[in-house]
Amino acid sequence: MLKEKNVEELIVIPGGGQPNMQQLLQQAQKMQQDLQRAQEDLANTEVDGQAGGGLVQATVTGAGELRALKIDPKAVDPEDTETLADLIVAAVQAANENAQTLQQQKLGPLAQGLGGGTGIPGLPF
């Protein structure tokens, strides 16, 4: 009968020794600063969305804040305000989709460096 032995696996860090905590902290701080800078850039960058072939245009920031709404007079029909409302909603949604794409482009690489981007509060991806 064979007896099983408890075998512990040793984790070996390349180069031996402990990781340089100071260097890890500096990297984390730099990533945090880069992320903050990217978020500020997003807040100042505007993207557009449109609906109805351009009859309604919405402008939002990269952070999703609605900044402007343009409505072509041709889209205004007092007898059919429901269609106008639908066009406005569609334009704002299109602008927000463009803002999310911009967020992923600017923040995605930074979020991956922080552990993959999943579960980071404030990030939509």
C-alpha positions in Angstrom: 0.0 0.0 0.0 1.3 3.4 -1.0 1.1 6.4 1.3 0.4 9.7 -0.2 2.6 12.5 0.8 1.6 16.1 1.1 3.5 18.0 -1.5 3.6 21.8 -1.4 4.2 23.6 -4.6 6.7 26.5 -4.3 6.0 29.7 -6.2 9.2 31.0 -7.7 9.4 34.6 -8.7 11.8 35.1 -11.6 15.0 36.6 -10.4 14.4 35.2 -7.0 13.4 37.1 -3.9 10.3 39.2 -3.2 8.7 41.5 -5.8 9.8 45.1 -5.5 6.8 46.6 -3.7 8.0 50.2 -4.4 8.1 49.5 -8.1 4.6 47.9 -8.0 3.2 50.9 -6.1 4.8 53.3 -8.6 3.2 51.3 -11.5 -0.2 51.3 -9.9 0.0 55.0 -9.2 1.0 55.7 -12.8 -1.9 53.6 -14.1 -4.3 55.5 -11.8 -3.0 58.8 -13.1 -3.3 57.6 -16.7 -6.9 56.4 -16.0 -7.8 59.8 -14.4 -6.3 61.7 -17.3 -8.2 59.5 -19.8 -11.5 60.1 -17.9 -10.9 63.9 -17.9 -10.3 63.7 -21.7 -13.6 61.8 -22.1 -15.4 64.4 -20.1 -14.1 67.1 -22.5 -14.6 65.2 -25.8 -17.9 65.5 -27.6 -19.4 62.9 -29.9 -22.5 63.0 -32.1 -25.4 60.8 -32.9 -28.2 61.3 -35.3 -31.6 59.9 -36.3 -34.0 60.4 -39.2 -31.3 60.9 -41.7 -29.9 63.8 -39.7 -33.2 65.5 -38.8 -32.3 65.1 -35.1 -28.7 65.3 -33.9 -27.5 64.8 -30.3 -24.1 65.7 -28.9 -22.8 64.0 -25.8 -19.5 64.0 -24.0 -17.4 60.9 -24.0 -18.7 60.4 -20.5 -22.3 60.4 -21.7 -23.4 63.8 -20.7 -25.9 65.4 -23.1 -24.5 68.7 -24.3 -26.6 69.7 -27.4 -29.7 68.7 -29.3 -30.4 70.0 -32.8 -33.8 69.5 -34.4 -34.4 70.3 -38.1 -37.7 72.2 -38.5 -38.8 69.6 -41.0 -38.9 67.1 -38.1 -41.5 69.2 -36.3 -45.1 68.2 -37.0 -47.6 69.4 -34.4 -49.8 66.5 -35.3 -47.1 63.9 -34.7 -45.0 64.8 -31.7 -44.5 61.0 -31.0 -42.3 60.6 -34.1 -40.2 63.6 -33.0 -39.8 62.1 -29.5 -38.7 58.8 -31.0 -36.2 60.6 -33.2 -34.8 62.4 -30.2 -34.5 59.2 -28.2 -32.8 57.5 -31.1 -30.3 60.3 -31.7 -29.4 60.4 -28.0 -29.0 56.6 -27.9 -26.7 56.7 -31.0 -24.6 59.5 -29.4 -24.3 57.4 -26.2 -23.3 54.3 -28.2 -20.6 56.4 -29.8 -19.5 57.7 -26.4 -19.3 54.1 -25.1 -17.1 53.1 -28.1 -14.9 56.1 -27.3 -14.7 55.0 -23.6 -13.6 51.5 -24.6 -11.0 52.9 -26.9 -9.5 55.3 -24.3 -10.1 53.3 -21.1 -10.0 49.7 -22.3 -6.2 49.4 -22.4 -5.9 51.1 -19.0 -8.6 48.9 -17.4 -6.9 45.8 -18.7 -3.7 46.8 -17.0 -5.8 47.1 -13.8 -7.0 43.5 -14.0 -9.1 43.1 -17.1 -11.6 45.9 -16.8 -14.4 43.8 -15.3 -15.8 44.9 -12.1 -14.2 48.3 -12.0 -16.7 50.8 -10.7 -17.5 53.6 -13.1 -16.5 51.7 -16.2 -19.2 50.4 -18.5 -17.3 47.4 -19.8 
